Amino acid sequence: METQGSRLGVDIGRVIIGGGGPGGGDTQFFSGDTARMLATPAVPGAFAALARLVPRFEQVWLVSKCGERVQRHTRQWLDHHDFAGRTGIPRDNIRFCLRRPDKALHCADLGITHFIDDKLDVHQALRDVVPHRYLFGPQRSRPPAWVQHTETWAAVEAAIARSLGPAVVRHVVG
């Protein structure tokens, strides 16, 4: 089950909530009306992978860079899609910041050991804070060796599983 002391941090835009292609804005999916915003699809495999990963961690947090309006829309989207119910990540386990490098402050405060984000500059800020960093999704250029590139949720889930070791399955005899 959970790996003692391991804590997962996950970005939201283009990692959980689908958005444009490589290099696009994280929150471009929140332009337009509320119905369009709520209809924005999740990144394929995100909910299922997170539901499988949550039990392997002591805690899981969402850490996102955005302003007040997008924070409100993000919470609306997560609630509309029953994110907490479908993944097991508590609704209140979310931190927002106004600058990408500030994600490192949240990760340090929360003791994050593994972090998933689609932006290389975030991982640069996390280099001395988070030991396991996963650069998610397609990238415009080849990522540096100090970050693990994972294009899909299946790839990031496998990489995290390798870092944690085999899952412990406990059988109750009764």
C-alpha positions in Angstrom: 0.0 0.0 0.0 1.4 3.4 0.9 5.1 4.0 0.8 6.1 5.6 4.1 6.9 9.3 3.8 6.2 9.5 0.0 4.1 12.5 -1.1 2.9 13.2 -4.6 2.4 16.6 -6.1 0.5 17.1 -9.4 0.1 20.1 -11.6 -3.4 20.7 -13.0 -3.4 22.4 -16.4 -2.4 20.1 -19.3 -1.6 17.4 -16.7 -5.1 16.7 -15.3 -7.3 19.1 -17.3 -6.8 18.9 -21.0 -5.4 21.9 -22.8 -3.6 22.9 -26.0 -0.5 21.3 -27.5 3.1 21.6 -26.3 4.0 25.1 -25.2 0.3 26.2 -25.1 -1.1 28.1 -22.1 -2.0 26.1 -19.1 -5.3 27.7 -18.7 -6.3 28.4 -22.3 -9.1 25.9 -21.8 -10.8 28.3 -19.4 -11.6 30.9 -22.0 -15.2 31.2 -23.0 -18.4 30.5 -21.0 -18.9 28.2 -18.0 -20.4 25.4 -20.0 -17.5 25.3 -22.4 -15.0 25.4 -19.5 -16.8 22.6 -17.6 -16.9 20.5 -20.8 -13.1 20.6 -21.2 -12.0 17.0 -21.0 -9.5 15.5 -18.6 -6.1 14.4 -19.9 -6.6 10.8 -21.1 -5.9 8.3 -18.2 -5.4 11.0 -15.5 -8.3 10.0 -13.2 -7.7 6.3 -13.4 -3.9 6.6 -12.9 -4.3 9.0 -10.0 -6.9 6.6 -8.4 -4.3 3.8 -8.5 -1.4 6.1 -7.3 -3.2 7.7 -4.4 -3.0 4.6 -2.1 0.7 4.4 -2.7 1.4 7.8 -1.1 1.1 9.2 2.4 -0.5 12.3 0.8 -1.3 13.7 -2.6 -1.6 17.4 -3.4 -2.5 19.4 -6.4 -0.2 22.4 -6.9 -1.1 24.9 -9.6 0.0 28.3 -10.8 -2.9 30.6 -11.7 -4.8 33.8 -10.7 -8.0 34.1 -8.8 -10.4 33.7 -11.7 -8.7 30.5 -12.9 -8.5 29.2 -9.3 -12.4 29.5 -9.1 -12.8 27.8 -12.5 -10.3 25.1 -11.6 -12.3 24.3 -8.4 -15.5 24.3 -10.4 -14.1 21.9 -13.0 -12.7 19.6 -10.4 -16.1 19.5 -8.5 -18.1 19.1 -11.8 -16.0 16.1 -12.7 -16.1 14.6 -9.2 -12.3 14.6 -9.1 -12.1 14.0 -5.4 -14.5 11.1 -5.5 -13.0 9.5 -8.6 -9.3 9.8 -7.5 -9.3 9.8 -3.7 -7.5 13.1 -3.5 -9.2 15.2 -0.9 -10.9 18.3 -2.2 -8.9 20.6 0.1 -5.5 19.2 -1.0 -4.9 22.0 -3.4 -2.4 24.8 -3.4 -2.3 27.7 -5.8 0.6 30.2 -6.5 1.0 33.1 -8.8 4.4 32.2 -10.2 5.6 28.8 -11.5 8.8 28.8 -9.4 6.7 29.3 -6.3 5.6 25.7 -6.6 8.9 24.8 -5.0 7.9 26.7 -1.8 4.7 24.6 -1.6 6.5 21.4 -2.4 9.0 22.1 0.4 6.3 23.0 2.8 4.3 19.8 2.0 7.3 17.5 1.9 6.6 16.5 -1.7 8.8 13.6 -2.9 7.4 13.1 -6.4 6.0 15.8 -8.7 4.3 15.8 -12.1 4.3 18.9 -14.2 4.4 19.7 -17.9 6.6 22.8 -17.6 10.4 22.4 -17.6 10.9 25.7 -15.7 8.9 24.3 -12.8 11.1 21.3 -12.7 14.2 23.5 -12.7 12.8 25.3 -9.6 12.2 21.9 -8.0 15.6 20.4 -8.6 16.9 20.8 -5.0 13.4 20.3 -3.4 11.8 17.2 -5.0 13.9 14.1 -5.7 11.5 12.5 -8.3 10.4 14.9 -11.0 8.3 13.9 -14.0 8.0 16.1 -17.0 4.6 15.3 -18.4 3.3 15.3 -21.9 4.7 16.1 -25.3 7.6 18.6 -25.3 9.0 20.9 -28.0 12.6 19.8 -27.4 14.4 17.0 -25.8 14.3 17.3 -21.9 17.5 17.4 -19.9 18.7 14.2 -18.1 17.9 15.6 -14.6 14.1 15.2 -15.2 12.2 12.1 -16.3 10.1 12.7 -19.4 6.8 10.9 -19.3 4.5 11.6 -22.2 1.3 9.8 -20.9 -0.3 8.9 -17.7 0.6 5.2 -18.3 4.3 6.3 -18.6 4.3 8.5 -15.5 2.4 5.8 -13.4 5.0 3.2 -14.4 7.9 5.6 -13.6 6.5 6.4 -10.2 5.8 2.7 -9.5 9.5 1.9 -10.3 10.6 4.6 -7.9 8.4 3.3 -5.1 9.1 -0.4 -5.6 6.5 -3.1 -5.7 3.1 -2.5 -4.1 2.5 -4.4 -1.0 -0.7 -6.3 -1.1 -2.0 -7.4 2.3 -4.3 -10.3 2.7 -6.6 -10.5 5.6 -7.0 -14.1 6.9 -10.2 -14.6 8.7 
